Amino acid sequence: MLFKRFTLTALCLGVLAAGACAKPNFTGTWKANIAKSDFGAMPAPQSVVNKNIHQDPKLTIASTMATDSGERTFELTFSTDGAETTNEIGSVKITSKCRWEGDDLLIDSKAVTDQGEFTLKDRMTMLEDGKAYKLVRQWAGPMGETTQTMLFEKQ
């Protein structure tokens, strides 16, 4: 009887620990709260909507951004296990490595354009029990460096 109780207790603790260790899932439609975001040295867009499909280790982000010069949509796919991925936005090829650091997703990317090489370091942090996430993006390139902090709210 004592052995059964011990086994049941251990099993319950194991289930609770597994649930506590589960990584955040970024699946959903997320709209940037422009007023609560900081775009650094870059102009703020009118809107940004990300439609994410996250089935670890695959993360796909379909992003639609509206600016003064029009609306632009692109799709990026990453592998959260650290494997290198390549995406293209128009003629620009972007290579990235995505990995978990605790409960945050880190995405390190490089792009070569006519203006030179750019690097981006993104950190995605889930907030408010999955109702929002923060994206901190550090840009560096021939024209300098800037940091953006964007708040995305689940729709």
Secondary structure in CASP SS format (residue, H / E / C, confidence):
PFRMAT SS
TARGET T0000
AUTHOR 0000-0000-0000
METHOD secondary structure of the structure
MODEL  1
M C 1.00
L H 1.00
F H 1.00
K H 1.00
R H 1.00
F H 1.00
T H 1.00
L H 1.00
T H 1.00
A H 1.00
L H 1.00
C H 1.00
L H 1.00
G H 1.00
V H 1.00
L H 1.00
A H 1.00
A H 1.00
G H 1.00
A H 1.00
C H 1.00
A C 1.00
K C 1.00
P C 1.00
N C 1.00
F C 1.00
T C 1.00
G E 1.00
T E 1.00
W E 1.00
K E 1.00
A E 1.00
N C 1.00
I H 1.00
A H 1.00
K H 1.00
S C 1.00
D E 1.00
F C 1.00
G C 1.00
A C 1.00
M C 1.00
P C 1.00
A C 1.00
P C 1.00
Q C 1.00
S E 1.00
V E 1.00
V E 1.00
N E 1.00
K E 1.00
N E 1.00
I E 1.00
H E 1.00
Q E 1.00
D C 1.00
P C 1.00
K E 1.00
L E 1.00
T E 1.00
I E 1.00
A E 1.00
S E 1.00
T E 1.00
M E 1.00
A E 1.00
T E 1.00
D C 1.00
S C 1.00
G E 1.00
E E 1.00
R E 1.00
T E 1.00
F E 1.00
E E 1.00
L E 1.00
T E 1.00
F E 1.00
S E 1.00
T C 1.00
D E 1.00
G E 1.00
A E 1.00
E E 1.00
T E 1.00
T E 1.00
N E 1.00
E E 1.00
I E 1.00
G C 1.00
S C 1.00
V E 1.00
K E 1.00
I E 1.00
T E 1.00
S E 1.00
K E 1.00
C E 1.00
R E 1.00
W E 1.00
E E 1.00
G C 1.00
D C 1.00
D E 1.00
L E 1.00
L E 1.00
I E 1.00
D E 1.00
S E 1.00
K E 1.00
A E 1.00
V E 1.00
T E 1.00
D C 1.00
Q C 1.00
G E 1.00
E E 1.00
F E 1.00
T E 1.00
L E 1.00
K E 1.00
D E 1.00
R E 1.00
M E 1.00
T E 1.00
M E 1.00
L E 1.00
E H 1.00
D H 1.00
G H 1.00
K C 1.00
A E 1.00
Y E 1.00
K E 1.00
L E 1.00
V E 1.00
R E 1.00
Q E 1.00
W E 1.00
A E 1.00
G E 1.00
P C 1.00
M C 1.00
G E 1.00
E E 1.00
T E 1.00
T E 1.00
Q E 1.00
T E 1.00
M E 1.00
L E 1.00
F E 1.00
E E 1.00
K E 1.00
Q C 1.00
END
